[in-house]
Amino acid sequence: MNTSIIAAGKDLQWKDSLTTESSLVRRLLIAAAFLYLTLFLFVPLVAIFSEALKHGLSGYIESFFNEDALAAIRLTLLVAAVAVPLNAVFGVAAAWAIAKFEFVGKQALITLIDMPLAVSPVIAGLIYVLLFGAQGWLGTWLAEHDIKIIFALPGIVLATIFVTVPFVARELIPLMQSQGREEEEAAITLGASGWQMFRRVTLPNIKWSLLYGVILCNARAMGEFGAVSVVSGHIRGLTNTMPLHVEILYNEYNAVSAFAVASLLTLLAIVTLSAKVLIERKTASPDRLKSRR
């Protein structure tokens, strides 16, 4: 017994020697991290809000009551309200299929889900222009039937859906794979229907990861610039989302209004980050951490 205790103590001491650095090294690393965050995160955030409030609180508020600004905010919220639920449904379905079943083309499906992470958003926008633009493959047919996709809301929604596809699915796939399918099989054996099995077994097991993925998806949908810029046409009051509206205001040297709208996007990002941290704490159980590894 004493020998095993001594051996265990030596083992712990050996591991500590591998992971413990001197106080000077730790302080230098912490200082470098804080310096990096200060230069590339805190200073830009302070600059955004200081420029937005340059003309006082009244000037800041007036920036949002401009018709073009209100239209950009409404469009951004509308696009997110359409794209995020669709990607949530697709993400759950894709994760369920990949984690619970074996089928031909499974690896191809995983690759397609990851594709938006590897393809530039600008390229994604150009793909939709090639398909649905006036000179695109389907452009003539769409014009004949008076259907507008490019330079209209449908094109913006399609581009946003494309760039936000991976977030929900990629959050759910590893979790559902680690959970296995024994609980679902037991529910079916006990007579549950497919909907009952999903609502009472699958959904409770994935709800926090699903919410986590939806939050990330929503943050990307509201902040997307590249793909939306290509398909929107930059029509003021009609097809400009908040990021595009910021660009137009800045190019017109209306810096205060540009930074005011940018500050709203920043606040949305902070809210998203706060919700993300809360969900991570909620899901930080030993089993959850084990499944993430």
C-alpha positions in Angstrom: 0.0 0.0 0.0 2.8 2.4 1.0 4.7 1.6 -2.2 1.7 2.3 -4.4 1.1 5.7 -2.6 4.8 6.7 -3.1 4.6 5.7 -6.7 1.4 7.7 -7.2 3.0 10.7 -5.5 6.1 10.4 -7.8 3.9 10.2 -10.8 2.0 13.3 -9.8 5.2 15.1 -9.1 6.5 14.1 -12.6 3.4 15.4 -14.3 3.6 18.7 -12.4 7.2 19.1 -13.5 6.0 18.9 -17.1 3.2 21.4 -16.8 4.5 23.9 -14.2 6.4 26.9 -15.5 8.3 29.5 -13.5 6.3 32.5 -12.3 8.3 34.8 -14.8 7.3 32.7 -17.8 3.6 32.6 -16.6 3.6 36.4 -16.2 5.2 37.0 -19.6 2.6 34.7 -21.3 -0.3 36.4 -19.5 1.1 39.8 -20.3 1.5 38.8 -24.0 -2.1 37.5 -24.1 -3.5 40.7 -22.6 -1.4 42.9 -24.9 -2.7 41.0 -27.9 -6.3 41.3 -26.8 -5.8 45.0 -26.0 -4.4 45.8 -29.4 -6.8 43.7 -31.5 -10.0 43.6 -29.5 -10.3 46.1 -26.7 -8.9 49.1 -28.6 -11.1 48.6 -31.7 -14.2 48.1 -29.4 -13.4 51.4 -27.6 -12.8 53.1 -30.9 -16.2 52.0 -32.3 -18.2 53.3 -29.4 -16.2 56.5 -29.0 -16.7 57.4 -32.7 -20.4 56.4 -32.5 -20.9 58.8 -29.6 -18.7 61.5 -31.1 -21.8 63.8 -31.5 -23.4 62.8 -28.2 -26.1 60.4 -27.3 -28.7 62.3 -29.4 -26.6 62.1 -32.5 -26.1 58.4 -31.8 -29.8 57.7 -31.5 -30.6 59.8 -34.6 -28.4 57.5 -36.7 -30.9 54.7 -36.2 -34.0 56.7 -37.2 -32.7 57.2 -40.7 -35.0 55.4 -43.1 -32.1 53.5 -44.8 -30.7 52.5 -41.4 -34.1 51.2 -40.2 -34.5 49.3 -43.5 -31.1 47.7 -43.1 -31.9 46.6 -39.5 -35.3 45.2 -40.6 -33.7 43.3 -43.5 -30.9 41.9 -41.3 -33.4 40.6 -38.7 -35.7 39.2 -41.5 -32.8 37.3 -43.2 -31.7 35.9 -39.8 -35.3 34.9 -39.0 -35.5 32.9 -42.2 -32.0 31.5 -42.5 -31.4 30.4 -38.9 -34.5 28.2 -38.4 -34.0 26.5 -41.8 -30.4 25.8 -40.9 -31.5 24.5 -37.4 -33.9 22.1 -39.0 -31.3 21.0 -41.6 -28.6 20.7 -38.9 -30.7 18.4 -36.7 -31.7 16.2 -39.6 -28.2 16.0 -41.0 -26.7 15.3 -37.6 -29.3 12.6 -36.9 -28.7 10.9 -40.2 -24.9 11.0 -39.9 -24.8 10.0 -36.2 -27.5 7.3 -36.2 -27.4 5.6 -39.6 -24.9 4.2 -42.1 -25.6 5.0 -45.7 -23.9 5.4 -49.1 -22.6 9.0 -49.4 -22.3 9.7 -45.7 -18.8 11.0 -46.0 -19.8 13.1 -49.0 -22.6 14.7 -46.9 -20.1 15.6 -44.2 -17.8 17.2 -46.8 -20.7 19.2 -48.2 -21.6 20.5 -44.7 -18.0 21.6 -44.2 -17.7 23.2 -47.7 -18.9 26.7 -46.6 -16.0 26.8 -44.1 -13.5 26.2 -46.9 -15.1 28.4 -49.7 -14.8 32.2 -49.6 -18.2 33.8 -49.0 -17.5 36.0 -52.1 -17.2 32.8 -54.2 -20.5 31.6 -52.8 -22.2 34.8 -53.8 -20.7 34.5 -57.3 -22.1 31.0 -57.6 -25.6 32.3 -57.0 -25.1 35.1 -59.5 -24.0 32.4 -62.0 -27.1 30.4 -61.4 -29.8 33.0 -60.9 -28.3 36.2 -62.4 -29.6 37.9 -65.6 -26.9 36.1 -67.6 -26.9 33.0 -65.4 -28.1 29.5 -66.2 -31.6 30.1 -64.9 -31.7 33.8 -65.5 -33.8 33.7 -68.7 -36.4 31.4 -67.2 -36.6 33.5 -64.1 -37.0 36.7 -66.1 -39.8 35.2 -68.2 -41.7 34.3 -65.0 -40.9 37.6 -63.3 -39.0 36.0 -60.4 -36.2 38.0 -58.8 -33.6 36.2 -56.8 -30.4 38.2 -57.4 -30.5 41.8 -56.1 -33.6 40.8 -54.0 -34.4 39.2 -50.7 -34.4 35.6 -51.9 -30.7 35.9 -53.1 -29.7 37.4 -49.7 -31.4 34.6 -47.8 -29.8 31.9 -50.0 -26.3 33.4 -49.6 -26.8 33.7 -45.8 -28.1 30.1 -45.6 -25.1 28.8 -47.5 -22.5 30.5 -45.3 -24.2 29.5 -42.0 -25.0 25.8 -42.9 -22.2 24.2 -40.8 -22.8 25.8 -37.4 -25.7 23.8 -36.1 -24.8 20.5 -37.8 -21.2 20.6 -36.7 -22.2 21.3 -33.1 -24.6 18.3 -33.0 -22.8 15.6 -35.0 -20.0 14.8 -32.5 -22.5 14.9 -29.5 -25.0 12.6 -31.2 -22.3 10.2 -32.3 -21.0 10.0 -28.7 -24.5 9.4 -27.4 -25.1 6.4 -29.6 -28.6 5.2 -30.6 -29.5 2.9 -27.8 -32.0 5.2 -26.2 -33.8 5.8 -29.5 -33.9 2.1 -30.2 -35.3 1.5 -26.7 -38.0 4.1 -27.3 -39.1 2.5 -30.6 -39.1 -0.9 -28.9 -41.5 0.4 -26.3 -43.9 1.6 -28.9 -43.0 5.3 -29.4 -43.6 6.9 -32.7 -40.8 8.7 -34.6 -42.0 12.1 -33.4 -42.4 10.9 -29.8 -38.9 9.5 -29.9 -37.5 12.7 -31.1 -39.4 15.0 -28.7 -38.9 12.9 -25.6 -35.5 11.3 -26.1 -33.4 13.0 -28.8 -34.3 16.6 -28.3 -33.7 16.7 -24.5 -30.3 15.2 -25.1 -29.2 17.7 -27.6 -31.2 20.9 -26.6 -28.2 22.8 -25.2 -25.9 22.0 -28.1 -28.7 22.8 -30.5 -29.2 26.2 -28.8 -25.4 26.8 -28.9 -25.3 26.1 -32.6 -28.3 28.3 -33.3 -26.6 31.2 -31.4 -23.5 30.9 -33.5 -25.5 30.6 -36.7 -27.5 33.7 -35.9 -24.3 35.7 -35.1 -22.8 34.7 -38.5 -26.1 35.4 -40.3 -26.4 39.0 -39.0 -22.7 39.8 -39.6 -22.3 38.2 -43.0 -20.8 40.6 -45.6 -19.0 38.9 -48.5 -21.7 36.7 -50.0 -24.5 39.1 -49.3 -22.5 42.0 -50.9 -22.3 40.1 -54.1 -25.9 39.1 -54.5 -27.6 42.2 -52.9 -26.8 44.9 -55.5 -26.4 47.5 -52.7 -29.8 49.0 -53.2 -30.3 51.5 -50.4 -33.4 50.9 -48.4 -34.1 47.6 -50.1 -31.2 45.1 -50.2 -28.7 46.6 -47.8 -28.1 44.6 -44.6 -26.5 46.3 -41.6 -22.9 45.4 -42.6 -23.5 46.7 -46.1 -25.1 49.9 -44.7 -22.0 50.5 -42.6 -19.8 50.2 -45.6 -21.9 52.7 -47.6 -22.0 55.2 -44.7 -18.3 55.0 -44.2 -17.6 55.4 -48.0 -19.7 58.6 -47.8 -17.6 59.9 -45.0 -20.5 59.7 -42.6 -18.3 58.1 -39.9 -20.6 58.8 -36.9 -23.6 57.0 -38.4 -21.4 54.2 -39.7 -19.9 53.6 -36.3 -23.3 53.9 -34.7 -24.7 51.0 -36.8 -21.4 49.1 -36.3 -21.8 49.5 -32.6 -25.2 47.8 -32.8 -23.6 44.9 -34.5 -21.0 44.9 -31.8 -23.7 44.8 -29.1 -25.3 41.9 -30.8 -22.0 40.1 -30.8 -21.5 40.8 -27.1 -25.0 39.4 -26.4 -24.2 36.4 -28.5 -20.9 35.9 -26.6 -22.7 36.2 -23.3 -25.3 33.6 -24.3 -22.5 31.3 -25.6 -20.7 31.5 -22.2 -23.9 30.8 -20.3 -24.6 27.7 -22.4 -21.1 26.5 -22.1 -21.4 26.7 -18.3 -24.8 24.9 -18.5 -23.3 22.1 -20.5 -20.0 21.8 -18.7 -20.7 18.5 -17.0 -18.1 15.6 -17.0 -20.1 13.6 -19.5 -20.4 16.6 -21.8 -16.7 17.4 -21.6 -15.9 13.8 -22.2 -18.1 13.7 -25.3 -16.4 16.9 -26.7 -13.0 15.1 -26.5 
